[in-house]
Amino acid sequence: MERTTHLVGQSSSFLDAVERASRAAPLDRPVLVIGERGTGKELIAERLHHLSSRWDGPLIVMNCAALPETLIEAELFGHEAGAFTGASKARQGRFEEANGGTLFLDELATLSSPAQDRLLRAIEYGEVTRIGASRPVQVDVRIVAATNEHLPRLVDEGRFRADLLDRLSFEVVTLPPLRHRHSDIPILADHFGRRMALELDWESWPGFSTGAMEKMLAYAWPGNVRELRNAVERAVYRWQNPAAPIDEVSFDPFESPWAPAATPRPAAAEEQKAAAPAVAPPTTSGAHDPAACADLRLAVAEYEKAILAAALEKCRWNQRAAAAALSVTYDQLRHAMRRHQMQAN
């Protein structure tokens, strides 16, 4: 798949984030990029690099979650030959590769505590020591890091170093999720649709029908811009009449009429809610009766679980229908089910 190399959108929340990144770009300081999956964190990192004085240096990308914990330090800082089993020759780490440029650390929150310690030292002193080496190597690297985690909370929980967070958060760019960029959905859909039509050698771009666009505007897009791109490209590729506006958009590529409890294609929130059966709240009884309850949090948790179970039973375990009946998003329902360890029948 061809890579999207520029940012698209005109909503104020999106433009504010891009402007903040643009202002921070010329300063040789670390930047944190915060956002949900699929919001374009790596594109912001590229903007920070290309608008900086390091634009002609390397931009090295490392996904911290893509490697086992035992290899992360070797990837970041390099190793000497024989430093560990399988290290047959010396190898530069990502810091040395990024010397004179920018190192983008994606999924920063997944770094182990020892890796965080060494990362802090590398940032503070501008030097790294390969595993198995006795002398440090000087490096000149700008750090841009990204995560979808709330790092201050991880600091409170003892899972992330407070001094490392302080060092990295000279500037924090927070990217809005697509559900808060409503006006950008038609723009992005048209952008990705035109690119796909060009790839398919269509003579012209017919656009999307009013009905198809309404469905895209009503959908929550938990996967954000990445999910929108996939849905749009899938819709264009499946459409058999390039002369007519595209009228079918499939949000779930796994949707099947033969699967048990098949998930319906998402429609407008009002239509979902109207079609969903009403769910009556369960009655309170037993040890957690309001008059006798001594543990508020446990009672609330049990009451929430009972409401979820009632909704799912009423909707025959169709999770999208249950979410609509409870006036929550599909992702919120799934999160609540995981929290209460509820599995679909």
Secondary structure as GFF3:
##gff-version 3
##sequence-region A 1 345
A	DSSP	alpha_helix	12	24	.	.	.	ID=ss1
A	DSSP	beta_strand	31	34	.	.	.	ID=ss2
A	DSSP	alpha_helix	41	50	.	.	.	ID=ss3
A	DSSP	beta_strand	59	63	.	.	.	ID=ss4
A	DSSP	alpha_helix	69	77	.	.	.	ID=ss5
A	DSSP	alpha_helix	94	97	.	.	.	ID=ss6
A	DSSP	beta_strand	102	106	.	.	.	ID=ss7
A	DSSP	three_ten_helix	108	110	.	.	.	ID=ss8
A	DSSP	alpha_helix	113	125	.	.	.	ID=ss9
A	DSSP	beta_strand	127	128	.	.	.	ID=ss10
A	DSSP	beta_strand	137	138	.	.	.	ID=ss11
A	DSSP	beta_strand	142	147	.	.	.	ID=ss12
A	DSSP	alpha_helix	151	156	.	.	.	ID=ss13
A	DSSP	alpha_helix	162	168	.	.	.	ID=ss14
A	DSSP	beta_strand	171	174	.	.	.	ID=ss15
A	DSSP	three_ten_helix	178	180	.	.	.	ID=ss16
A	DSSP	alpha_helix	184	199	.	.	.	ID=ss17
A	DSSP	alpha_helix	210	218	.	.	.	ID=ss18
A	DSSP	alpha_helix	224	238	.	.	.	ID=ss19
A	DSSP	alpha_helix	269	275	.	.	.	ID=ss20
A	DSSP	three_ten_helix	286	288	.	.	.	ID=ss21
A	DSSP	alpha_helix	296	314	.	.	.	ID=ss22
A	DSSP	alpha_helix	319	325	.	.	.	ID=ss23
A	DSSP	alpha_helix	330	339	.	.	.	ID=ss24
###
